[in-house]
Amino acid sequence: MKPGDRIILGIDPGTLVMGYGLLHIQNSKLHVPGIGVLKLEKYDDHAIRLKKIFERVSGLIDEFKPDELAIEAPFFGKNVQSMLKLGRAQGVAIAAALSRNIPITEYSPKKIKMSITGNGNASKEQVAAMLKQTLGLDTTHDYLDATDALGAALCHYYQKKGDEGASKSYSGWKAFLSDNPKRKV
């Protein structure tokens, strides 16, 4: 890669479907070298799902060599068990990136939606449509988790390009845990 070129891996963590999207920035031009989902509903054991997430994120890192990871933060819902499982899925994806020395940045769903559509309450379909238009995607993915992940990557690009906002990057697992002691899996 030439100086100034970089690849951002976006992740939309999930315990049934994990979305991922890669954004390659070359001379200020944006390309999408990969987008997809990891389907996990066939595995009954939550620990096996977490293992599959770790393996897939590690595989994406090995294949595409991203410079950074942008990940969607879990949203606060009423179901505590779902939040716990989603937090674990996010933690495993973060651990995979940090194990390969890839810096991570976490964004709230509202921040991603605002960055992509200008509306923090936009629907997943609106985010997908804007990504299709902005990045010239020929089709949108069957799963909105994939476009949500690509949205995280594009949001990260926008944040790094201009506004150095409230999101924080971490250079390693220790730094992340130091600022987020309640996030230990």
N, C-alpha and C positions, 0 to 999 in steps of 0.2 A: 504494500500500500504506500502511496505517496504521502508526504507530510500534509497534514490538514484533512486527509481522508480518515473516516472512522466508521465503525459499525456499532449500532446500538441494538441490543436485544431487549425487546419489550415482553413482559410476562403478565398475563392475567391469571393469577393463581386460582385453582379450584380443585376440589377433591373428586369431582365427577368428570369435569372437563377443564383442562388447563390450556389456555390460549397462549400462543407465542407469535411474535412478529419481529422481523429484522429490518432495520433501516440502515442503508449504506449511504453515507454522505461523501460525494466525490465532487470536488470543485464547486461546492454549494448546490450541487444537483442531488436530488433524493431518488434512490432506487430501493426496491423491495426484493431482496434476494431470497426471502423465505417467509412464509406465513402458514400457520396451521394450528392444529389442536392435538392434544394428547387425551384420548378417551380412556377414562378410568372406571366407568360404571360396572365393567365386567368383573372387577376385583372386589370381593366382599371385605377383605381385611384392610383396614385403614393403614396399617404399617406397610403393606405391600404397595398401596397407592402412593405413599410418601416415597418409597424406594424408587418407584417408576418415575415420579416427578424428578427426583435427584438425578437419576440416570438420563432422562431426556434432556434436562437443562444442561447437564455436563456434556452430553453428546452434541447439542447445539453449539455449545461453546467450542468444543473441539473441532467441529466442522466449519463454523463460520468465523471463528476468532474475533468475537465482538470486543470492543474496547470498553464498553460500559453496559450495565444492565439497568433498565428502568422497570419498576414493578408497581403494580397497583396495590395500594394498601387495602386491607379488609375494611368493609363498611360496617358501621355499627347497626346491628339488627336486634330483633327481640329474642331470637333463638341463640342462647349462649353456647350450646353444643355445636351448632353450625359455625359460629364465630371461632370457637376453639379449633375446630378442624381446618377451617380456612386459614387461620393464623399459622397452623403447623405446615400447611401446604406452602404458604408464603415463606416461612422460615427455611424449609428444605430447599426451595428455589434460591433463596439468598445464600444459603450455605454452599450450594453447588457453585455459584458465581464466586464467592469469596475463597473457596478452596482452590480456585484457578486464578486468584488475585485480580478479579474483575471488580472494579468499583460499582457499587449499587446506589441507586437513588429511588426513594419511595414517593409515590404521588397518590393523593386521595382521588377517588373516582370523580368528585366534583372538579378538582383542579384539571384533570385530564379532559373532561368534557368541556370545561370553559376554554381550555387551550385550543382544542380542536374545533369546536363549534361556536364559541363565544357565549355559550349558555351552559352554566353548571348543572342545570337540570335536564339537559338534552337526553333523549332516549338512545339506547344502543343502536337503533336503526339510523338515527340522525348522525351519530358518530361514524358509522360505517359509510353512509352516503357522502359525508364530508371527506373522509379518507379516500374514497373512490375518486372524488373530484380532485382533491389536492395532489394525490400521488399518482393519478392516472392509472389506477388499478383497472384491469379489464373486467374483472368480476369481483364481487364481494364473496367472502368465504361463507360456507353453509352455517358455520357456527359464529355467532357474534363475539364469542370469547376470543377468537383470532383477531378480529378487527379491534377489539378492546385492547389487546396486547400491543398491536401496532400503534394504537392511539397513545399508549404509555410511552412508546419509543419516540413518536413524533412530538409529544408533549415535552419530553426530555430534551430533544433537539431544540425546540423553541425556547425552553428555559435557559439552556446553555448559550444559545445564540444571542439572547438579549437579557431579559430580566433575570438577575440572579436572585430568585425568590426565596421563599421560606423552606423549600425542600432541601434536604441535607444529603450529602454524599459521604460514604464511608470507605476507607482504604483497606479495611480488614474486619474480621469477625470481632476482635477485641474492641475496636473502636465502636462498632455497631452496638455491641452488648453494653458498653460503658454508657452510652446515651439511651439505651432501651433495656434496662435490667429486667423488666417484666415480660420481655419477648422471648426468653429462653424456652426452647421446645423441650 
